[in-house]
Amino acid sequence: MLSSTHRRVLSTASQLFARALKGHNIPLPLVHSTAASAKPFQLHCPKSYPHSLSKAFFSSSPCTFHKQDASNAGSVPNVPHSNISPDGKAHVRTPPVQDLAKVTLRLMRNHVQRTPPPPSKDYITLSFYQFRPINEDDVVKIQYYFLTDLWAMDVVGRIYVSTEGINAQISCPKSRVEDFKNYYATHWPIFDKIRFNRAMSEGKAFKKLHVRVKSQLVSDGIDNSTFDLYNEPTYLTPQEWHKELSSLEQPPILIDMRNHYESTIGHFEHSIRPDVTTFRENVDAMLEICKGKEDQDIYMYCTGGIRCTRSGALLKSNGFKSVKMLQGGVTAYGRFIQEQRATVVKSTSENDGEDKREESVSTGGAEVQSIYKGKNFTFDKRLGEPITDDVLAKCHTCGAPCDAYCNCSNMACNLLMISCPSCQEKHEGTCGSSSCVDMVKELNAEQKRIEKDYPGLIGMKARPGIKPFHEHRLRVRPSTVMEMRKNKVHSRL
């Protein structure tokens, strides 16, 4: 018989595991096999009996997870998944499975344990999108194919598909990049205008692969029937964008189509940066900024380009004659600056030797003056990558110059904030509120107790069952939350 203390430990640990499993998309039942027996046996773990799950994980034998429908996953057939008919319409081949919706849902929830993926440093991050009319019945087929094909390449990231087209941010092993591009060219000719936009930094930016169906690729609340989504703006390459904006004598109408927390840490010189929290709010702000300026040049930019493609189509459909956007967004411009600097460094090294090369590196390539200052915010675990060394923001806690975003380590709070290393250490990685600091300290202490008896068990950063402290509008406005905290407006701050 287990003592009451042991029962409490097992109960707590099983709750932590259940949350961990949910976070890793590992479903129940699990298939558990021992080294002594070749026959696997199933563990069915109802919510009322969490100890079975704990015992399965605490045993010294390894666990093996098998994906259902494995016979249909991982092997990419030679027949293309899609094609374009003579009338220009996109068609997607029906997968050879029954009840596609259920199979796809199961694939999204399942975790596959196989040959370990490459180390995080051996990944590069790519983004791409295309607006293209897709039949509603074909959307879930696209979702299924990406789920079954890409995990075999160890691709992780977020892919959104809808009747409007596709929008994706992925991390792919360096050794499989060409395989991925060949796969895309072979199986997805319906997305024939895709441009692969490579991030400036290398490394694995996502933990796992998500492929989701959405009603809109980027949500602005505007009915597509009210404008021509495919009346796209004029695309300027990073080189053209840099040259054109650098040569203007007067500041142009240059609109930052990102949210306020993105532009806080980096933006183009002379840009108009609306103080907005959502893309929908930014579209309203853009229409107000451009009112009565139909005959003027309108410039716009965003992170990767998709928000500007949609916004630019809206302006052009409403009579604006000259709408120009940065092709590939800030990400592409950052790579342009990076490549130009590398060219300068290489040329300097060849002509003047190593001493001059070091001087060129330290100046960041004096011949290339970026008109974008600071960081480019990214919607992944990096939360930004630097384009220049300019620090435009301040720590939300102490006010020291800083441009490093993080989330409060109490996941029930999850406040997105700029926090310097000193404040991070002082406040246990939290936003600094007493409730968050106390909860994280308690969970850290509990984690140490669990690790003593069960090495390798990872604890959670929030108590199970606690509701989020903030709605999204406040979660990305730390200054407002901290002001409310001072005034004690919010009871849980």
Disulfide bonds with the S-S distance in Angstrom:
none
